């Protein structure tokens, strides 16, 4: 409907252009009128209908058969009046190019079928009221027969493109929401379930039952995540305490990363000066770092004395980008394990880390081996 509304707005302006042309030509050819008063009446009627048609067509609820039929009937009557106004051997009709407005209205609303019907009616009427068909008349009739269906087809194509665009936007929004929810589930619920499952087995007794139930629910949630489209765009961000710079919400990335140092075994090194960055980028980047640390806590074994696995976070602020590295001293990630994790619905790497950096226009580079694992997260400023 929005496409059709805009086309009818353009048609309303076109009506005034062709009306001005009709008035100018009839004034110029006034001496060819056999019945000047009748001719002036026809031209005045066309002017009145131009005003009314622009008003009526602006309301899409009125674009029915009554309005379209009236529009086409006025164009036909104007053509039929030509021999009465100018005599039977007239050359140029009284309405001239004005009749094209009714044709275009039918084409816009009823697509190529409506354009073809209106073109046949107008072309047939124009030929029927003439005694002789000149080359110019044939050219006008040919343009009517070609123009009506072509404009109607283009109008239909534009509307179909708009429908497909809206459908694609809805699909993209749905995919983005699915991705955001998948990240939230991974960063929260799945991590807790995995912890309960691991600690439950260590506790024994009733803990074994809790571990079993947690494992079942983890499998169910991963199955739901795996069934969703992993592609999407960044979710919404909005933590409190955001400042502003030139109207842009910003956060201090350094202070947000320092808060991660409260986790057991995590050491954070940041510049002495604040590192302001877009608030959304800070939230997503800190969440990605948190996902990396979650993987360390889950997959890297504790020290011999029971101390939590150690990991280090380093922030570097460069003029055109910020770089955050997350390093541990674990056994590394076996080759092919990340691909298996994606197939199993585990989005720690594909979604919570790489997905977030991709959405920010940055990069997430993984280095892993026998001496541990290191993530290098780079985001442009």
C-alpha positions as CSV (number, residue, x, y, z in Angstrom):
1,X,0.0,0.0,0.0
2,X,2.9,2.4,0.7
3,X,4.2,1.9,-2.8
4,X,0.8,2.5,-4.3
5,X,0.3,5.6,-2.2
6,X,3.5,7.1,-3.5
7,X,2.7,6.2,-7.1
8,X,-0.7,8.0,-6.8
9,X,1.0,11.0,-5.3
10,X,3.2,11.2,-8.3
11,X,0.1,10.7,-10.5
12,X,-1.6,13.6,-8.8
13,X,1.2,15.9,-9.8
14,X,1.2,14.4,-13.3
15,X,-2.4,15.3,-13.7
16,X,-1.6,19.0,-13.2
17,X,1.2,18.8,-15.8
18,X,-0.9,17.2,-18.5
19,X,-3.8,19.5,-17.6
20,X,-1.6,22.6,-18.1
21,X,-0.6,21.1,-21.5
22,X,-4.2,20.5,-22.5
23,X,-5.3,24.0,-21.5
24,X,-2.4,25.6,-23.4
25,X,-3.0,23.6,-26.6
26,X,-6.7,24.2,-26.6
27,X,-6.1,28.0,-26.1
28,X,-3.6,27.9,-28.9
29,X,-6.1,26.0,-31.2
30,X,-9.1,28.0,-30.1
31,X,-9.9,29.0,-33.6
32,X,-10.4,25.4,-34.6
33,X,-13.4,25.1,-32.3
34,X,-16.8,24.8,-34.0
35,X,-18.5,25.1,-30.6
36,X,-16.2,27.2,-28.4
37,X,-18.5,27.2,-25.4
38,X,-18.7,23.5,-25.4
39,X,-15.0,23.2,-25.7
40,X,-14.4,25.5,-22.8
41,X,-16.9,23.5,-20.8
42,X,-15.0,20.2,-21.5
43,X,-11.7,21.8,-20.5
44,X,-13.2,23.2,-17.4
45,X,-14.6,19.8,-16.5
46,X,-11.2,18.2,-16.9
47,X,-9.7,20.8,-14.6
48,X,-12.4,20.2,-11.9
49,X,-11.9,16.5,-12.1
50,X,-8.2,16.9,-11.8
51,X,-8.7,18.5,-8.4
52,X,-11.3,16.0,-7.3
53,X,-9.3,13.0,-8.5
54,X,-6.2,14.0,-6.7
55,X,-8.2,14.3,-3.5
56,X,-10.1,11.0,-4.0
57,X,-7.1,8.9,-5.0
58,X,-5.2,10.1,-1.9
59,X,-7.5,7.9,0.2
60,X,-6.7,4.3,-0.6
61,X,-10.1,3.3,0.8
62,X,-11.8,5.1,-2.1
63,X,-9.7,3.4,-4.8
64,X,-12.4,1.1,-5.9
65,X,-14.3,0.3,-9.1
66,X,-16.5,3.4,-8.7
67,X,-13.6,5.9,-8.7
68,X,-11.7,4.1,-11.4
69,X,-14.8,3.7,-13.5
70,X,-15.6,7.4,-13.2
71,X,-12.1,8.4,-14.0
72,X,-12.0,6.3,-17.2
73,X,-15.6,7.4,-18.1
74,X,-14.6,11.1,-18.0
75,X,-11.6,10.4,-20.2
76,X,-13.9,8.6,-22.7
77,X,-16.5,11.4,-22.7
78,X,-13.8,13.9,-23.3
79,X,-12.6,12.0,-26.3
80,X,-16.2,11.6,-27.6
81,X,-16.7,15.3,-27.3
82,X,-13.9,16.1,-29.7
83,X,-15.9,15.8,-32.9
84,X,-18.7,17.8,-31.4
85,X,-16.3,20.6,-30.3
86,X,-14.0,20.6,-33.4
87,X,-16.1,19.0,-36.1
88,X,-15.9,15.5,-37.5
89,X,-12.6,16.0,-39.3
90,X,-10.7,17.1,-36.2
91,X,-7.0,16.2,-35.8
92,X,-6.1,16.6,-32.2
93,X,-8.6,15.6,-29.5
94,X,-9.8,18.0,-26.9
95,X,-8.3,16.2,-23.8
96,X,-5.0,15.3,-25.6
97,X,-2.5,13.6,-23.3
98,X,-4.8,14.2,-20.3
99,X,-6.5,10.8,-21.0
100,X,-3.3,9.1,-19.9
101,X,-4.0,9.9,-16.3
102,X,-7.0,7.5,-16.2
103,X,-4.9,4.9,-17.9
104,X,-2.1,5.2,-15.3
105,X,-4.6,5.1,-12.4
106,X,-5.9,1.8,-13.7
107,X,-2.4,0.5,-14.2
108,X,-1.2,1.5,-10.8
109,X,-4.1,0.0,-8.9
110,X,-5.0,-3.0,-11.1
111,X,-1.5,-3.7,-12.4
112,X,-0.9,-4.8,-16.0
113,X,-4.3,-6.2,-16.5
114,X,-6.0,-2.9,-15.5
115,X,-3.6,-1.0,-17.7
116,X,-4.4,-3.2,-20.7
117,X,-8.2,-2.8,-20.2
118,X,-8.0,0.9,-19.9
119,X,-5.6,1.2,-22.9
120,X,-8.1,-0.9,-25.0
121,X,-11.0,1.3,-24.0
122,X,-9.2,4.6,-24.6
123,X,-7.6,3.5,-27.9
124,X,-10.8,2.0,-29.2
125,X,-12.7,5.2,-28.3
126,X,-10.1,7.5,-30.0
127,X,-10.2,5.4,-33.2
128,X,-14.0,5.2,-33.2
129,X,-14.6,9.0,-33.1
130,X,-12.2,9.7,-36.0
131,X,-13.0,9.6,-39.7
132,X,-9.3,9.2,-40.7
133,X,-6.4,7.6,-38.8
134,X,-3.2,9.4,-39.4
135,X,0.3,8.3,-38.6
136,X,0.3,10.5,-35.5
137,X,-3.0,9.0,-34.3
138,X,-1.6,5.5,-34.8
139,X,1.5,6.4,-32.8
140,X,-0.6,7.7,-29.9
141,X,-2.8,4.5,-29.9
142,X,0.3,2.3,-30.0
143,X,1.8,4.1,-27.0
144,X,-1.5,3.7,-25.1
145,X,-1.6,0.0,-25.8
146,X,2.1,-0.5,-24.8
147,X,2.3,2.0,-21.9
148,X,-0.7,0.7,-19.9
149,X,0.5,-2.9,-19.4
150,X,4.1,-1.8,-19.0
151,X,3.4,0.7,-16.2
152,X,1.0,-1.8,-14.6
153,X,3.7,-4.5,-14.6
154,X,6.2,-2.1,-13.1
155,X,3.8,-1.0,-10.4
156,X,3.1,-4.6,-9.5
157,X,6.9,-5.4,-9.5
158,X,7.6,-2.4,-7.1
159,X,4.9,-3.6,-4.8
160,X,6.2,-7.2,-4.8
161,X,9.7,-5.9,-4.1
162,X,8.4,-3.9,-1.2
163,X,6.6,-7.0,0.2
164,X,9.8,-9.1,-0.2
165,X,11.8,-6.3,1.5
166,X,9.5,-6.2,4.5
167,X,9.6,-10.0,4.7
168,X,13.4,-10.0,4.7
169,X,13.5,-7.2,7.4
170,X,11.2,-9.3,9.6
171,X,13.3,-12.4,9.0
172,X,16.5,-10.4,9.9
173,X,14.9,-9.0,13.0
174,X,13.7,-12.5,14.1
175,X,17.2,-14.0,13.4
176,X,18.8,-11.1,15.5
177,X,16.5,-11.8,18.4
178,X,17.2,-15.5,18.2
179,X,20.9,-14.9,18.2
180,X,20.6,-12.5,21.2
181,X,18.5,-15.0,23.1
182,X,21.0,-17.8,22.2
183,X,23.9,-15.7,23.6
184,X,22.0,-14.9,26.8
185,X,21.1,-18.6,27.3
186,X,24.7,-19.6,26.7
187,X,26.2,-16.9,28.9
188,X,23.8,-17.7,31.7
189,X,21.6,-20.8,31.9
190,X,23.9,-23.2,30.1
191,X,27.0,-22.2,32.1
192,X,25.1,-22.7,35.3
193,X,23.7,-26.1,34.2
194,X,27.2,-27.2,33.2
195,X,28.6,-26.1,36.6
196,X,25.8,-28.0,38.4
197,X,26.4,-31.1,36.3
198,X,30.2,-31.1,37.0
199,X,29.9,-30.3,40.7
200,X,27.0,-32.7,41.2
201,X,29.1,-35.6,40.1
202,X,31.9,-34.5,42.5
203,X,29.5,-34.3,45.4
204,X,27.9,-37.7,44.9
205,X,24.7,-38.9,46.5
206,X,21.8,-36.6,45.7
207,X,24.3,-34.4,43.8
208,X,24.5,-37.2,41.2
209,X,20.7,-36.9,40.5
210,X,21.0,-33.1,40.3
211,X,23.9,-33.6,37.8
212,X,21.8,-36.0,35.7
213,X,18.8,-33.6,35.6
214,X,21.1,-30.6,34.8
215,X,22.7,-32.6,32.0
216,X,19.3,-33.5,30.5
217,X,18.2,-29.8,30.6
218,X,21.4,-28.7,29.1
219,X,20.9,-31.1,26.2
220,X,17.4,-29.8,25.6
221,X,18.5,-26.2,25.6
222,X,21.4,-26.9,23.2
223,X,18.9,-28.7,20.9
224,X,16.7,-25.6,20.9
225,X,19.7,-23.3,20.1
226,X,20.9,-25.7,17.4
227,X,17.5,-25.5,15.7
228,X,17.7,-21.7,15.4
229,X,19.3,-19.7,12.7
230,X,22.8,-18.8,14.1
231,X,23.1,-15.8,11.7
232,X,21.9,-12.4,13.0
233,X,22.8,-8.9,13.8
234,X,23.8,-7.4,17.1
235,X,21.4,-7.4,20.0
236,X,20.5,-4.3,22.0
237,X,22.7,-2.9,24.6
238,X,22.0,-0.6,27.4
239,X,23.7,-0.9,30.8
240,X,23.5,2.0,33.2
241,X,26.2,4.5,33.9
242,X,26.7,5.3,30.2
243,X,28.2,8.7,29.5
244,X,28.0,10.7,26.3
245,X,30.4,12.3,23.8
246,X,28.9,14.5,21.2
247,X,25.5,12.8,21.7
248,X,27.0,9.3,21.5
249,X,26.5,7.0,24.5
250,X,29.9,5.8,25.6
251,X,31.4,3.7,28.4
252,X,34.9,3.3,29.8
253,X,36.0,-0.1,28.4
254,X,38.9,-0.2,30.9
255,X,36.7,0.0,34.0
256,X,34.3,-2.5,32.6
257,X,37.1,-5.0,32.0
258,X,38.6,-4.4,35.4
259,X,35.3,-5.7,36.9
260,X,36.1,-9.1,35.4
261,X,39.1,-9.3,37.6
262,X,36.9,-10.2,40.5
263,X,36.6,-13.7,39.0
264,X,38.8,-16.3,40.6
265,X,42.1,-16.7,38.9
266,X,41.6,-13.8,36.5
267,X,44.1,-11.0,36.2
268,X,43.2,-7.8,34.2
269,X,45.7,-5.3,32.8
270,X,44.4,-2.0,31.4
271,X,45.9,1.4,30.5
272,X,46.0,4.0,33.2
273,X,43.7,6.4,31.2
274,X,40.1,5.6,30.5
275,X,39.3,4.0,27.2
276,X,35.9,5.5,26.0
277,X,34.0,3.5,23.4
278,X,30.5,3.3,22.1
279,X,28.3,1.8,24.9
280,X,27.0,-1.0,22.7
281,X,30.5,-2.0,21.6
282,X,31.7,-2.0,25.2
283,X,28.8,-4.3,26.3
284,X,29.3,-6.7,23.5
285,X,33.1,-6.8,23.9
286,X,33.0,-7.3,27.6
287,X,30.4,-10.1,27.1
288,X,32.8,-11.8,24.5
289,X,35.7,-11.6,27.0
290,X,33.4,-13.0,29.7
291,X,32.5,-15.9,27.4
292,X,36.2,-16.6,26.9
293,X,36.8,-16.6,30.7
294,X,33.7,-18.9,31.1
295,X,35.4,-21.4,28.7
296,X,38.6,-21.2,30.7
297,X,36.7,-22.0,34.0
298,X,34.9,-24.8,32.4
299,X,37.5,-26.6,30.3
300,X,40.8,-25.8,31.9
301,X,41.5,-28.1,34.9
302,X,42.3,-26.6,38.3
303,X,45.8,-26.5,39.7
304,X,47.1,-29.4,41.8
305,X,46.4,-27.5,45.0
306,X,42.8,-26.9,44.0
307,X,43.3,-23.3,42.9
308,X,41.2,-22.1,40.0
309,X,42.8,-22.0,36.5
310,X,44.6,-18.8,35.8
311,X,43.8,-16.4,32.9
312,X,45.0,-13.0,31.9
313,X,43.1,-10.1,30.2
314,X,45.1,-7.4,28.5
315,X,43.6,-4.2,27.0
316,X,45.5,-2.1,24.5
317,X,44.0,1.2,23.3
318,X,45.3,2.3,19.9
319,X,44.3,5.4,17.9
320,X,42.1,3.5,15.4
321,X,41.2,0.4,17.4
322,X,41.2,-1.4,20.7
323,X,42.7,-4.8,21.2
324,X,41.8,-7.2,24.0
325,X,43.7,-10.4,24.5
326,X,42.5,-13.3,26.8
327,X,45.1,-15.9,27.6
328,X,45.2,-19.0,29.7
329,X,47.7,-21.9,30.4
330,X,45.4,-24.7,29.7
331,X,45.9,-27.7,27.4
332,X,44.6,-25.8,24.3
333,X,41.7,-26.7,22.0
334,X,42.0,-29.9,20.0
335,X,41.8,-29.5,16.2
336,X,38.3,-29.8,14.9
337,X,36.7,-29.3,18.4
338,X,35.2,-25.9,17.5
339,X,33.4,-27.4,14.5
340,X,32.0,-30.1,16.6
341,X,30.8,-27.6,19.2
342,X,28.9,-25.7,16.5
343,X,27.2,-28.9,15.3
344,X,26.2,-29.7,18.9
345,X,24.7,-26.2,19.4
346,X,27.5,-24.9,21.7
347,X,27.7,-21.2,20.7
348,X,30.5,-20.2,23.1
349,X,32.9,-19.5,20.2
350,X,30.7,-19.2,17.2
351,X,28.1,-17.0,18.8
352,X,29.3,-15.4,22.1
353,X,32.8,-14.6,20.8
354,X,33.1,-14.5,17.0
355,X,29.5,-13.6,16.5
356,X,29.7,-10.5,18.7
357,X,33.0,-9.4,17.1
358,X,31.6,-9.8,13.6
359,X,28.5,-7.7,14.6
360,X,30.9,-4.9,15.8
361,X,32.9,-5.0,12.6
362,X,35.9,-6.4,14.4
363,X,37.8,-9.6,14.4
364,X,38.3,-12.5,16.9
365,X,41.6,-14.5,16.3
366,X,42.2,-17.7,18.2
367,X,45.7,-19.1,18.9
368,X,45.8,-22.4,20.6
369,X,48.3,-25.2,21.3
370,X,50.1,-27.1,24.0
371,X,51.0,-23.9,25.9
372,X,47.4,-22.6,26.3
373,X,44.9,-20.6,24.4
374,X,44.8,-16.9,23.5
375,X,42.0,-14.9,22.0
376,X,42.8,-11.6,20.3
377,X,39.7,-9.4,20.0
378,X,40.0,-6.3,17.9
379,X,37.3,-3.6,17.5
380,X,37.6,-0.4,15.4
381,X,37.1,2.9,17.2
